């Protein structure tokens, strides 16, 4: 059971154009998950992603290996 408060944040690269997600990375080390939510609907559902999978996703973005265009 998670009792820690979620500390939501979004990228500093976000231009507040409404197409953003927020993550609560503070649970990655203690619970092994990174909750993700739509910034336009903060009271809506969250998606809990395994911390390792999220780290791989971020690394792929930074390395440019997930570009499709």
Protein Blocks (a to p, Z undefined) as FASTA:
>chain_A
ZZbdcdddddfkbgonopacdddfklmmmnopacdddfklmmbccddddfklmmmmmmmm
mnopmpcZZ
